[in-house]
Amino acid sequence: MSYVDGFVAAVPNDNKEKFIEHAKLMAKVFKEFGALKVVDTWGDDVPDGKLTSFPLAVQKKEDETVVFSWIIWPSKEIRDTGWQSAMDDPRMHPDSNPMPFDGKRIIYGGFNIVSED
């Protein structure tokens, strides 16, 4: 069964192009190590909430946009191996590919698919 990694972050609006470049490089690396698909999105209709919301969860600032990304892997086993290989790849190190956002405010998780149409 496929496995999904999901991410939500707040990216400074001025860093949109840097985010896209960063995302494209990461996608290339993850796919080299077994990912089936990598999707990165730039928020368009992401409302503020009173109790919960994407903006609240990532502590979005006025000059930031929420991004939502996911990686689809063939299985958790391939993901575990591929993820470690990607993290060990020099192209993924912060010195050569710095995150264009505050990594302390990223929300991340791995998920088993339970329904898919």
Secondary structure, DSSP 8 states (H G I E B T S, - for coil): --EEEEEEEEEEGGGHHHHHHHHHHHHHHHHHTT-SEEEEEE-SS----SS--HHHHTT--TTEEEEEEEEEES-HHHHHHHHHHHHHSGGGSTTTS--SS-GGG-EEEEEE-----
